[in-house]
């Protein structure tokens, strides 16, 4: 019997481990397993909404697997530490001849998988792992010297070249397997999870299951992607795909997104699009995580830059940012959106991250963990990469110390104040100019600005230059 271990890859199509297990099966059947690890989730800052979304998609996956005659066992242990012994016991009970899983790239996951591989080797059961979460595996996109790219643009160019050469397509759903005399476990309706803060998952906004995910993907590609480059930076507009929660738990794969684009647009129109570039960013951060493992330990990609920065560790400033009470309208709107929905628009993620690291001078690690603890699409590699970029300690080609002006960003990307008004209702009666002026808005039931922007900007620049 073949055993397929599902983690953040809750789909049956374009699932390399599942497909290969079914192809290798010689009639003895295929068994699926998923493992609930509440303590580990807390250690890794999993948000409540993401856990809820994962559970709902696990339930949908269970139904999809039943149509393939593949039972799904739902097991529960506190943390990764108990998983090797659990899977060994399972392998012995069902006379498993091979364990199949798709690779995950953060350090905790790599350590977990290596421990399972070692434990299985002791009972002579091979583990077969696959790069299903990336289109081009880490270590295969290198520069002319055979070294990893440290800047996105040349990585993106080489990635595109290699994609066109290999043209990797999504794998189909595997064929129906021999029926096993094993009952599928029911997915618990509630997962006792020790995190109670943050938003709950909205089934209306993000319906669970691959059918719903592909319907949203098709709608986006057909109706919205053509305007993505022009509309993606405006948080009041539905200009982004909002598919990242599905990518995060693996209901969709990047290959499936690319295939949807390829099906409806001519080359190079689809391949050179801005949305494809964003998908390549996702690949880039995963490659960095593997090729520069110190990033897994929250080390900066550019330690020489962080040496020039002095983090303040001011709890009152940090808490004002967390609660959306800084007095700067678009920053507070973004944080309120995160707290209320488990989601934040990407442009606003950059604005709020820049505000925390460049103006409040708080350690980027604090913000990165807070985002992971609240985002429904929390993804360690992308979140880590994005925060390091915002703090200027990441893979960024910019030769200057970038500081976003929250008022100018609001005027540029929320000119009518629709986004701010949605999440900071006390500002709805003001004009956009009044909303974005922190001192004016302070007289309308808003917090007094916690900093003087001009002073703090200059202070940060001077401090950085002094150490350069």
Kinemage of the C-alpha trace (Angstrom):
@kinemage 1
@onewidth
@group {chain A} dominant
@subgroup {mainchain}
@vectorlist {calphas} color= white
{ca unk a 1} P 0.000 0.000 0.000
{ca unk a 2} L 1.166 3.540 -0.797
{ca unk a 3} L 0.761 6.266 1.812
{ca unk a 4} L 0.311 9.912 0.714
{ca unk a 5} L 0.891 12.517 3.400
{ca unk a 6} L -1.081 15.737 2.805
{ca unk a 7} L 0.092 18.990 4.354
{ca unk a 8} L -0.348 22.380 2.639
{ca unk a 9} L -1.250 20.727 -0.672
{ca unk a 10} L -4.973 20.074 -0.249
{ca unk a 11} L -5.828 19.149 -3.836
{ca unk a 12} L -5.999 16.092 -6.090
{ca unk a 13} L -5.009 17.780 -9.361
{ca unk a 14} L -1.384 18.733 -10.051
{ca unk a 15} L -0.351 16.889 -6.902
{ca unk a 16} L 2.933 15.203 -7.704
{ca unk a 17} L 3.092 12.976 -4.636
{ca unk a 18} L -0.489 11.740 -5.035
{ca unk a 19} L -0.143 11.238 -8.774
{ca unk a 20} L 3.097 9.260 -8.471
{ca unk a 21} L 1.733 7.112 -5.648
{ca unk a 22} L -1.252 6.211 -7.807
{ca unk a 23} L 0.972 5.473 -10.803
{ca unk a 24} L 3.282 3.304 -8.672
{ca unk a 25} L 0.358 1.465 -7.161
{ca unk a 26} L 0.119 -2.138 -8.380
{ca unk a 27} L -3.329 -2.849 -7.028
{ca unk a 28} L -2.764 -2.757 -3.266
{ca unk a 29} L -4.389 0.657 -2.929
{ca unk a 30} L -3.471 4.183 -1.846
{ca unk a 31} L -4.107 5.640 1.600
{ca unk a 32} L -4.046 9.335 2.503
{ca unk a 33} L -3.170 10.885 5.849
{ca unk a 34} L -3.337 14.408 7.274
{ca unk a 35} L -2.047 15.375 10.688
{ca unk a 36} L -3.425 18.066 13.006
{ca unk a 37} L -0.666 19.677 15.125
{ca unk a 38} L -2.080 22.513 17.287
{ca unk a 39} L 1.051 23.146 19.369
{ca unk a 40} L 3.195 23.304 16.233
{ca unk a 41} L 0.790 25.740 14.639
{ca unk a 42} L 1.177 28.042 17.642
{ca unk a 43} L 4.963 27.754 17.500
{ca unk a 44} L 4.877 28.734 13.826
{ca unk a 45} L 2.431 31.630 14.283
{ca unk a 46} L -0.411 30.106 12.283
{ca unk a 47} L -3.448 32.398 12.294
{ca unk a 48} L -6.856 31.285 13.465
{ca unk a 49} L -8.452 32.093 10.108
{ca unk a 50} L -5.819 30.130 8.196
{ca unk a 51} L -6.285 27.069 10.413
{ca unk a 52} L -10.042 27.294 9.922
{ca unk a 53} L -9.588 27.605 6.160
{ca unk a 54} L -7.157 24.670 6.123
{ca unk a 55} L -9.659 22.526 8.020
{ca unk a 56} L -12.495 23.363 5.633
{ca unk a 57} L -10.342 22.543 2.615
{ca unk a 58} L -9.217 19.304 4.256
{ca unk a 59} L -12.875 18.318 4.488
{ca unk a 60} L -13.329 19.084 0.792
{ca unk a 61} L -10.179 17.109 -0.064
{ca unk a 62} L -11.507 14.128 1.865
{ca unk a 63} L -14.578 14.040 -0.388
{ca unk a 64} L -12.441 14.363 -3.529
{ca unk a 65} L -10.244 11.484 -2.405
{ca unk a 66} L -13.228 9.267 -1.680
{ca unk a 67} L -14.244 9.565 -5.343
{ca unk a 68} L -10.814 8.078 -6.161
{ca unk a 69} L -11.255 5.250 -3.612
{ca unk a 70} L -8.541 6.788 -1.438
{ca unk a 71} L -9.427 6.870 2.277
{ca unk a 72} L -8.098 9.806 4.302
{ca unk a 73} L -7.038 9.285 7.903
{ca unk a 74} L -7.058 12.351 10.161
{ca unk a 75} L -4.501 12.036 12.961
{ca unk a 76} L -3.672 14.420 15.779
{ca unk a 77} L -0.481 15.013 17.752
{ca unk a 78} L 0.756 18.135 19.562
{ca unk a 79} L 3.735 18.963 17.356
{ca unk a 80} L 6.117 17.818 14.642
{ca unk a 81} L 8.173 15.935 17.211
{ca unk a 82} L 5.581 13.164 17.478
{ca unk a 83} L 5.000 12.725 13.740
{ca unk a 84} L 7.818 10.251 12.875
{ca unk a 85} L 6.695 7.670 15.436
{ca unk a 86} L 3.072 8.188 14.423
{ca unk a 87} L 3.780 7.520 10.742
{ca unk a 88} L 5.996 4.528 11.542
{ca unk a 89} L 3.153 2.970 13.523
{ca unk a 90} L 0.771 3.696 10.647
{ca unk a 91} L 3.169 2.185 8.100
{ca unk a 92} L 3.469 -0.991 10.137
{ca unk a 93} L -0.275 -1.292 10.700
{ca unk a 94} L -1.144 -1.035 7.016
{ca unk a 95} L 1.998 -2.629 5.567
{ca unk a 96} L 2.927 0.533 3.718
{ca unk a 97} L 5.519 0.059 0.967
{ca unk a 98} L 6.224 3.756 0.366
{ca unk a 99} L 5.473 7.195 1.833
{ca unk a 100} L 4.858 10.021 -0.648
{ca unk a 101} L 4.770 13.754 0.094
{ca unk a 102} L 5.408 17.121 -1.516
{ca unk a 103} L 8.319 19.122 -0.163
{ca unk a 104} L 7.856 22.171 2.022
{ca unk a 105} L 10.751 24.577 2.344
{ca unk a 106} L 10.789 26.376 5.732
{ca unk a 107} L 13.239 25.007 8.299
{ca unk a 108} L 10.641 23.512 10.659
{ca unk a 109} L 9.124 21.565 7.781
{ca unk a 110} L 12.499 20.408 6.464
{ca unk a 111} L 13.484 19.161 9.921
{ca unk a 112} L 10.147 17.362 10.276
{ca unk a 113} L 10.488 15.651 6.905
{ca unk a 114} L 14.098 14.633 7.506
{ca unk a 115} L 13.072 13.057 10.817
{ca unk a 116} L 10.301 11.105 9.068
{ca unk a 117} L 12.663 9.937 6.318
{ca unk a 118} L 15.144 8.676 8.935
{ca unk a 119} L 12.446 6.917 10.948
{ca unk a 120} L 11.047 5.230 7.853
{ca unk a 121} L 14.508 4.113 6.775
{ca unk a 122} L 14.799 2.168 10.037
{ca unk a 123} L 11.853 0.006 8.992
{ca unk a 124} L 12.954 -0.104 5.323
{ca unk a 125} L 10.094 2.011 3.993
{ca unk a 126} L 11.233 4.521 1.352
{ca unk a 127} L 10.028 8.126 1.318
{ca unk a 128} L 9.520 9.815 -2.043
{ca unk a 129} L 9.290 13.610 -2.057
{ca unk a 130} L 8.407 16.015 -4.863
{ca unk a 131} L 8.668 19.725 -5.699
{ca unk a 132} L 4.973 20.293 -6.281
{ca unk a 133} L 4.807 23.672 -4.531
{ca unk a 134} L 7.170 25.345 -7.004
{ca unk a 135} L 7.263 25.300 -10.792
{ca unk a 136} L 11.062 25.203 -11.048
{ca unk a 137} L 12.825 23.570 -8.052
{ca unk a 138} L 15.211 25.595 -5.913
{ca unk a 139} L 18.748 25.293 -7.216
{ca unk a 140} L 17.708 24.990 -10.860
{ca unk a 141} L 17.451 28.735 -11.598
{ca unk a 142} L 21.032 29.990 -11.426
{ca unk a 143} L 23.143 32.728 -12.983
{ca unk a 144} L 25.911 32.181 -15.533
{ca unk a 145} L 28.375 31.436 -12.736
{ca unk a 146} L 26.107 28.689 -11.419
{ca unk a 147} L 25.201 30.729 -8.337
{ca unk a 148} L 21.780 31.682 -6.925
{ca unk a 149} L 20.276 35.006 -7.924
{ca unk a 150} L 20.105 37.555 -5.118
{ca unk a 151} L 17.968 40.090 -6.994
{ca unk a 152} L 14.499 39.439 -8.359
{ca unk a 153} L 14.616 40.932 -11.877
{ca unk a 154} L 17.437 38.746 -13.277
{ca unk a 155} L 15.908 35.756 -11.465
{ca unk a 156} L 12.590 36.490 -13.138
{ca unk a 157} L 14.188 36.706 -16.596
{ca unk a 158} L 16.028 33.408 -16.170
{ca unk a 159} L 12.948 31.769 -14.633
{ca unk a 160} L 10.883 32.770 -17.644
{ca unk a 161} L 13.512 31.431 -20.053
{ca unk a 162} L 13.657 28.079 -18.304
{ca unk a 163} L 9.887 27.863 -18.044
{ca unk a 164} L 9.497 28.323 -21.795
{ca unk a 165} L 12.139 25.674 -22.418
{ca unk a 166} L 10.579 23.064 -20.152
{ca unk a 167} L 6.913 24.210 -20.384
{ca unk a 168} L 5.819 22.377 -17.214
{ca unk a 169} L 2.090 21.673 -17.217
{ca unk a 170} L -0.203 20.707 -14.333
{ca unk a 171} L -0.639 17.008 -13.687
{ca unk a 172} L -4.172 15.618 -14.048
{ca unk a 173} L -6.208 14.130 -11.247
{ca unk a 174} L -4.990 10.519 -10.920
{ca unk a 175} L -7.213 7.590 -11.914
{ca unk a 176} L -9.548 5.794 -9.524
{ca unk a 177} L -7.671 3.316 -7.359
{ca unk a 178} L -8.408 -0.141 -6.021
{ca unk a 179} L -10.928 0.112 -3.199
{ca unk a 180} L -9.558 -0.389 0.303
{ca unk a 181} L -11.377 -1.815 3.299
{ca unk a 182} L -10.453 1.251 5.348
{ca unk a 183} L -12.917 3.893 6.466
{ca unk a 184} L -12.267 7.559 5.868
{ca unk a 185} L -12.026 9.542 9.092
{ca unk a 186} L -14.376 12.452 9.565
{ca unk a 187} L -12.741 15.861 9.666
{ca unk a 188} L -13.479 17.510 13.023
{ca unk a 189} L -15.856 20.433 12.709
{ca unk a 190} L -13.819 22.416 15.205
{ca unk a 191} L -10.090 22.174 15.766
{ca unk a 192} L -9.137 23.138 19.303
{ca unk a 193} L -6.510 25.743 18.549
{ca unk a 194} L -4.850 27.856 21.261
{ca unk a 195} L -5.036 31.125 19.304
{ca unk a 196} L -8.329 32.941 19.897
{ca unk a 197} L -7.461 36.444 18.701
{ca unk a 198} L -7.893 37.629 15.151
{ca unk a 199} L -10.580 37.246 12.545
{ca unk a 200} L -12.524 34.123 11.742
{ca unk a 201} L -12.418 32.660 8.236
{ca unk a 202} L -15.187 33.972 5.992
{ca unk a 203} L -16.655 31.114 3.954
{ca unk a 204} L -18.530 33.663 1.846
{ca unk a 205} L -15.385 35.491 0.807
{ca unk a 206} L -13.187 32.400 0.452
{ca unk a 207} L -15.354 29.316 -0.128
{ca unk a 208} L -13.475 26.092 0.478
{ca unk a 209} L -12.605 23.405 -2.066
{ca unk a 210} L -10.878 23.063 -5.401
{ca unk a 211} L -14.075 23.617 -7.363
{ca unk a 212} L -14.600 27.005 -5.724
{ca unk a 213} L -10.916 27.889 -6.111
{ca unk a 214} L -10.851 27.110 -9.830
{ca unk a 215} L -14.095 29.000 -10.359
{ca unk a 216} L -12.521 32.070 -8.753
{ca unk a 217} L -9.354 31.552 -10.808
{ca unk a 218} L -11.276 31.347 -14.084
{ca unk a 219} L -13.327 34.422 -13.231
{ca unk a 220} L -10.230 36.402 -12.396
{ca unk a 221} L -8.365 35.398 -15.537
{ca unk a 222} L -11.328 36.089 -17.812
{ca unk a 223} L -12.661 39.253 -16.178
{ca unk a 224} L -9.919 41.040 -14.241
{ca unk a 225} L -6.355 40.006 -14.957
{ca unk a 226} L -6.053 42.247 -18.007
{ca unk a 227} L -6.440 45.285 -15.734
{ca unk a 228} L -4.254 43.936 -12.947
{ca unk a 229} L -1.216 46.133 -13.586
{ca unk a 230} L -3.344 49.301 -13.534
{ca unk a 231} L -5.641 48.387 -10.636
{ca unk a 232} L -3.569 46.238 -8.285
{ca unk a 233} L -2.297 49.132 -6.128
{ca unk a 234} L -5.697 50.623 -5.250
{ca unk a 235} L -7.033 48.977 -2.078
{ca unk a 236} L -10.618 50.164 -2.562
{ca unk a 237} L -10.783 48.375 -5.922
{ca unk a 238} L -11.166 44.589 -6.401
{ca unk a 239} L -8.049 44.596 -8.567
{ca unk a 240} L -6.095 41.688 -7.079
{ca unk a 241} L -6.869 38.013 -7.507
{ca unk a 242} L -7.355 37.287 -3.763
{ca unk a 243} L -6.241 33.737 -4.570
{ca unk a 244} L -3.319 33.707 -2.152
{ca unk a 245} L -5.246 31.843 0.603
{ca unk a 246} L -5.813 28.997 -1.869
{ca unk a 247} L -2.153 28.986 -2.873
{ca unk a 248} L -1.132 29.094 0.779
{ca unk a 249} L -2.938 25.862 1.725
{ca unk a 250} L -2.291 24.293 -1.664
{ca unk a 251} L -5.828 24.126 -3.011
{ca unk a 252} L -4.362 25.767 -6.119
{ca unk a 253} L -0.859 25.398 -7.523
{ca unk a 254} L 1.190 28.002 -9.356
{ca unk a 255} L 1.241 25.722 -12.410
{ca unk a 256} L -2.556 25.705 -12.478
{ca unk a 257} L -2.617 29.507 -12.347
{ca unk a 258} L -0.133 29.716 -15.225
{ca unk a 259} L -2.093 27.132 -17.220
{ca unk a 260} L -5.271 29.169 -16.806
{ca unk a 261} L -3.483 32.212 -18.201
{ca unk a 262} L -2.013 30.213 -21.067
{ca unk a 263} L -5.433 28.853 -22.005
{ca unk a 264} L -6.959 32.288 -22.583
{ca unk a 265} L -4.152 34.556 -23.728
{ca unk a 266} L -1.587 34.468 -26.498
{ca unk a 267} L 2.143 34.379 -25.846
{ca unk a 268} L 3.786 36.721 -24.895
{ca unk a 269} L 0.711 38.623 -23.662
{ca unk a 270} L 0.007 36.287 -20.766
{ca unk a 271} L 3.585 35.337 -19.966
{ca unk a 272} L 4.843 38.909 -19.665
{ca unk a 273} L 1.891 40.047 -17.564
{ca unk a 274} L 2.284 41.642 -14.153
{ca unk a 275} L 0.262 38.902 -12.450
{ca unk a 276} L 2.676 36.240 -13.698
{ca unk a 277} L 5.493 38.390 -12.324
{ca unk a 278} L 3.814 38.260 -8.913
{ca unk a 279} L 3.628 34.464 -9.134
{ca unk a 280} L 7.353 34.419 -9.892
{ca unk a 281} L 7.947 36.501 -6.755
{ca unk a 282} L 6.349 33.624 -4.843
{ca unk a 283} L 8.808 31.231 -6.481
{ca unk a 284} L 11.745 33.574 -5.784
{ca unk a 285} L 11.117 33.698 -2.047
{ca unk a 286} L 10.907 29.911 -1.875
{ca unk a 287} L 14.201 29.569 -3.723
{ca unk a 288} L 15.845 32.030 -1.321
{ca unk a 289} L 14.574 30.097 1.673
{ca unk a 290} L 16.249 26.912 0.437
{ca unk a 291} L 19.461 28.414 -0.917
{ca unk a 292} L 20.031 30.844 1.961
{ca unk a 293} L 18.886 28.766 4.960
{ca unk a 294} L 19.907 31.378 7.515
{ca unk a 295} L 16.733 33.252 6.496
{ca unk a 296} L 14.752 30.435 8.138
{ca unk a 297} L 16.255 31.514 11.449
{ca unk a 298} L 14.951 35.068 10.985
{ca unk a 299} L 18.349 36.298 9.865
{ca unk a 300} L 18.338 39.206 7.368
{ca unk a 301} L 19.289 38.511 3.778
{ca unk a 302} L 21.498 41.600 4.001
{ca unk a 303} L 23.018 41.617 7.500
{ca unk a 304} L 25.313 44.463 6.489
{ca unk a 305} L 22.246 46.707 6.148
{ca unk a 306} L 20.693 45.642 9.434
{ca unk a 307} L 23.937 46.552 11.186
{ca unk a 308} L 23.163 50.164 10.235
{ca unk a 309} L 19.716 50.065 11.832
{ca unk a 310} L 18.850 50.574 15.489
{ca unk a 311} L 15.582 48.953 16.555
{ca unk a 312} L 13.788 50.786 19.373
{ca unk a 313} L 11.627 47.979 20.808
{ca unk a 314} L 9.057 50.449 22.090
{ca unk a 315} L 6.035 48.416 23.217
{ca unk a 316} L 3.653 51.382 23.192
{ca unk a 317} L 4.533 52.254 19.578
{ca unk a 318} L 4.276 48.636 18.507
{ca unk a 319} L 0.879 48.166 20.167
{ca unk a 320} L -0.458 51.353 18.568
{ca unk a 321} L 0.549 49.917 15.188
{ca unk a 322} L -0.980 46.509 15.984
{ca unk a 323} L -4.316 48.062 16.989
{ca unk a 324} L -4.482 50.505 14.091
{ca unk a 325} L -4.218 53.521 16.394
{ca unk a 326} L -1.224 55.383 14.975
{ca unk a 327} L -3.211 58.412 13.833
{ca unk a 328} L -2.175 57.861 10.205
{ca unk a 329} L -5.335 56.971 8.318
{ca unk a 330} L -4.152 54.491 5.701
{ca unk a 331} L -1.874 52.686 8.165
{ca unk a 332} L -4.707 52.339 10.644
{ca unk a 333} L -7.167 51.287 7.942
{ca unk a 334} L -4.804 48.533 6.875
{ca unk a 335} L -4.358 47.223 10.387
{ca unk a 336} L -8.107 47.379 11.031
{ca unk a 337} L -8.707 45.433 7.812
{ca unk a 338} L -6.260 42.784 8.992
{ca unk a 339} L -7.829 42.508 12.431
{ca unk a 340} L -11.382 42.390 11.092
{ca unk a 341} L -10.947 40.152 8.038
{ca unk a 342} L -7.631 38.285 8.299
{ca unk a 343} L -6.577 39.943 5.066
{ca unk a 344} L -4.783 43.091 3.962
{ca unk a 345} L -4.336 44.544 0.497
{ca unk a 346} L -0.776 44.104 -0.784
{ca unk a 347} L -0.052 47.821 -1.311
{ca unk a 348} L -1.216 48.509 2.223
{ca unk a 349} L 0.946 45.671 3.536
{ca unk a 350} L 3.960 47.538 2.183
{ca unk a 351} L 2.764 50.853 3.633
{ca unk a 352} L 2.156 49.441 7.114
{ca unk a 353} L 5.430 47.488 7.082
{ca unk a 354} L 7.418 50.536 6.014
{ca unk a 355} L 5.739 52.600 8.731
{ca unk a 356} L 6.651 50.096 11.438
{ca unk a 357} L 10.258 49.549 10.385
{ca unk a 358} L 11.324 52.893 8.919
{ca unk a 359} L 9.371 55.445 10.961
{ca unk a 360} L 8.688 53.661 14.256
{ca unk a 361} L 12.012 51.806 13.872
{ca unk a 362} L 10.591 48.591 15.314
{ca unk a 363} L 12.218 45.271 14.457
{ca unk a 364} L 10.765 43.827 11.251
{ca unk a 365} L 10.551 40.410 12.936
{ca unk a 366} L 7.819 41.722 15.252
{ca unk a 367} L 5.703 42.827 12.308
{ca unk a 368} L 6.356 39.638 10.350
{ca unk a 369} L 5.172 37.481 13.239
{ca unk a 370} L 2.100 39.670 13.816
{ca unk a 371} L 1.126 39.317 10.165
{ca unk a 372} L 1.554 35.540 10.286
{ca unk a 373} L -0.612 35.389 13.411
{ca unk a 374} L -3.474 37.173 11.634
{ca unk a 375} L -3.306 36.561 7.875
{ca unk a 376} L -5.504 33.928 6.274
{ca unk a 377} L -2.910 33.656 3.514
{ca unk a 378} L 0.032 33.531 5.922
{ca unk a 379} L 2.959 32.010 4.042
{ca unk a 380} L 6.326 31.907 5.777
{ca unk a 381} L 8.506 32.385 2.691
{ca unk a 382} L 6.489 35.201 1.102
{ca unk a 383} L 5.808 36.950 4.396
{ca unk a 384} L 9.463 36.789 5.425
{ca unk a 385} L 10.641 38.025 2.042
{ca unk a 386} L 8.137 40.860 1.985
{ca unk a 387} L 9.021 42.102 5.443
{ca unk a 388} L 12.748 41.970 4.776
{ca unk a 389} L 12.155 43.929 1.559
{ca unk a 390} L 10.165 46.550 3.471
{ca unk a 391} L 12.912 46.870 6.069
{ca unk a 392} L 15.612 47.140 3.351
{ca unk a 393} L 17.396 44.060 4.724
{ca unk a 394} L 16.084 41.668 2.067
{ca unk a 395} L 16.652 40.780 -1.576
{ca unk a 396} L 16.221 44.259 -3.004
{ca unk a 397} L 18.238 45.947 -5.742
{ca unk a 398} L 17.361 49.490 -4.574
{ca unk a 399} L 20.540 51.444 -3.743
{ca unk a 400} L 18.685 53.750 -1.348
{ca unk a 401} L 16.876 53.588 1.972
{ca unk a 402} L 13.217 53.501 0.912
{ca unk a 403} L 10.666 55.137 3.224
{ca unk a 404} L 7.000 55.249 2.242
{ca unk a 405} L 5.209 58.505 3.051
{ca unk a 406} L 1.831 57.306 4.412
{ca unk a 407} L 0.052 60.540 3.465
{ca unk a 408} L 1.419 60.536 -0.086
{ca unk a 409} L 0.638 56.829 -0.469
{ca unk a 410} L -2.934 57.488 0.644
{ca unk a 411} L -3.335 60.430 -1.729
{ca unk a 412} L -1.974 58.382 -4.603
{ca unk a 413} L -3.751 55.085 -4.051
{ca unk a 414} L -6.861 56.067 -2.090
{ca unk a 415} L -7.503 59.526 -3.505
{ca unk a 416} L -11.222 59.486 -2.673
{ca unk a 417} L -10.723 57.982 0.770
{ca unk a 418} L -12.976 54.993 0.065
{ca unk a 419} L -10.628 52.441 1.598
{ca unk a 420} L -9.861 54.540 4.658
{ca unk a 421} L -13.533 55.302 5.172
{ca unk a 422} L -14.449 51.621 5.055
{ca unk a 423} L -12.161 50.591 7.899
{ca unk a 424} L -11.994 53.843 9.887
{ca unk a 425} L -15.693 54.857 9.925
{ca unk a 426} L -15.103 57.988 11.996
{ca unk a 427} L -13.388 59.515 8.955
{ca unk a 428} L -16.198 58.840 6.499
{ca unk a 429} L -17.642 62.344 6.779
{ca unk a 430} L -14.354 64.036 5.869
{ca unk a 431} L -12.914 64.767 2.465
{ca unk a 432} L -10.017 62.572 1.404
{ca unk a 433} L -7.554 65.424 1.992
{ca unk a 434} L -8.858 65.826 5.542
{ca unk a 435} L -8.783 62.056 6.121
{ca unk a 436} L -5.179 61.758 5.099
{ca unk a 437} L -4.036 64.737 7.191
{ca unk a 438} L -3.276 63.112 10.573
{ca unk a 439} L -3.456 66.367 12.555
{ca unk a 440} L -6.800 67.372 11.047
{ca unk a 441} L -8.263 63.896 11.518
{ca unk a 442} L -7.139 63.845 15.152
{ca unk a 443} L -9.945 66.251 15.994
{ca unk a 444} L -12.533 63.777 14.674
{ca unk a 445} L -12.377 60.993 17.278
{ca unk a 446} L -9.048 59.787 15.945
{ca unk a 447} L -5.821 59.181 17.872
{ca unk a 448} L -3.295 61.972 17.886
{ca unk a 449} L -0.469 60.970 15.502
{ca unk a 450} L 2.068 58.963 17.496
{ca unk a 451} L 4.985 60.469 15.555
{ca unk a 452} L 5.929 63.546 13.589
{ca unk a 453} L 6.433 62.062 10.126
{ca unk a 454} L 8.941 64.607 8.805
{ca unk a 455} L 11.085 64.427 11.939
{ca unk a 456} L 11.135 60.625 12.133
{ca unk a 457} L 11.847 60.254 8.432
{ca unk a 458} L 14.857 62.540 8.649
{ca unk a 459} L 16.029 60.902 11.865
{ca unk a 460} L 15.940 57.452 10.228
{ca unk a 461} L 17.769 58.673 7.142
{ca unk a 462} L 20.436 60.459 9.195
{ca unk a 463} L 20.947 57.444 11.449
{ca unk a 464} L 21.304 55.158 8.438
{ca unk a 465} L 23.760 57.497 6.670
{ca unk a 466} L 25.818 57.926 9.833
{ca unk a 467} L 26.619 54.209 9.815
{ca unk a 468} L 27.124 53.929 6.049
